[in-house]
Amino acid sequence: MPHTLKEQEISMLRAEIEMLVNERQSLLKTTGAAAVFIANLDSDALPEGTYEAAEMLSNCLNDLPEETLRDALEKVRAELATGE
């Protein structure tokens, strides 16, 4: 019985890790898209009411660890290159 319980726990942990990996990929894609959007944004063309939101997004992106932002940009560039 204890062996079966251990197998169930391992299975649950694998499922949780897989879910977290998938969520990370989704967050990287979103972050990369936001970074590309901000980089290409013409702040002079923004409606006045959106400056605060754009600045907040820009600050959030700047606060990310460099490696995470690099991963996010690579993910978006790869998807743009393949046309997905």
C-alpha positions as CSV (number, residue, x, y, z in Angstrom):
1,M,0.0,0.0,0.0
2,P,2.7,2.6,0.8
3,H,4.3,1.9,-2.6
4,T,1.0,2.8,-4.3
5,L,0.7,6.0,-2.3
6,K,4.2,7.0,-3.3
7,E,3.4,6.4,-6.9
8,Q,0.3,8.5,-6.6
9,E,2.2,11.3,-5.0
10,I,4.9,11.2,-7.7
11,S,2.1,11.2,-10.4
12,M,0.5,14.3,-8.7
13,L,3.8,16.1,-8.5
14,R,4.5,15.3,-12.2
15,A,1.1,16.7,-13.2
16,E,1.7,19.8,-11.1
17,I,5.2,20.4,-12.6
18,E,3.8,19.9,-16.1
19,M,1.1,22.5,-15.3
20,L,3.6,25.0,-14.0
21,V,5.9,24.5,-17.0
22,N,2.9,25.1,-19.3
23,E,1.9,28.2,-17.3
24,R,5.5,29.5,-17.5
25,Q,5.5,29.1,-21.3
26,S,2.2,31.1,-21.5
27,L,3.5,33.8,-19.2
28,L,6.7,34.0,-21.2
29,K,4.7,34.4,-24.4
30,T,2.6,37.1,-22.9
31,T,5.6,38.9,-21.4
32,G,7.5,38.7,-24.7
33,A,4.5,40.1,-26.6
34,A,4.2,42.9,-24.1
35,A,7.9,43.8,-24.4
36,V,7.7,43.9,-28.2
37,F,4.6,46.0,-28.0
38,I,6.2,48.5,-25.6
39,A,9.4,48.6,-27.7
40,N,7.4,49.5,-30.8
41,L,5.0,51.8,-29.1
42,D,4.9,55.5,-30.3
43,S,4.3,57.2,-27.0
44,D,3.4,60.4,-28.8
45,A,0.5,58.6,-30.4
46,L,-1.0,57.3,-27.2
47,P,-4.2,58.7,-25.9
48,E,-3.5,60.7,-22.7
49,G,-5.4,58.3,-20.5
50,T,-3.1,55.3,-21.4
51,Y,0.2,56.8,-20.4
52,E,-0.1,55.5,-16.8
53,A,-0.9,51.9,-17.9
54,A,1.9,52.0,-20.5
55,E,4.4,53.2,-17.9
56,M,3.3,50.6,-15.4
57,L,3.7,47.8,-18.0
58,S,7.1,49.2,-19.0
59,N,8.2,49.3,-15.3
60,C,7.0,45.7,-14.8
61,L,9.0,44.6,-17.8
62,N,12.1,46.5,-16.6
63,D,11.8,44.8,-13.1
64,L,12.0,41.3,-14.6
65,P,15.3,39.4,-14.3
66,E,17.3,39.8,-17.5
67,E,17.3,36.0,-18.1
68,T,13.5,35.9,-17.9
69,L,13.0,38.8,-20.2
70,R,15.5,37.3,-22.7
71,D,13.6,33.9,-22.6
72,A,10.3,35.8,-23.2
73,L,11.7,37.7,-26.1
74,E,13.2,34.6,-27.6
75,K,9.9,32.8,-27.4
76,V,8.1,35.6,-29.2
77,R,10.8,36.0,-31.8
78,A,10.6,32.2,-32.5
79,E,6.8,32.4,-32.9
80,L,7.0,35.5,-35.1
81,A,9.6,33.7,-37.3
82,T,7.4,30.7,-37.8
83,G,4.3,32.7,-38.3
84,E,2.3,31.3,-35.4
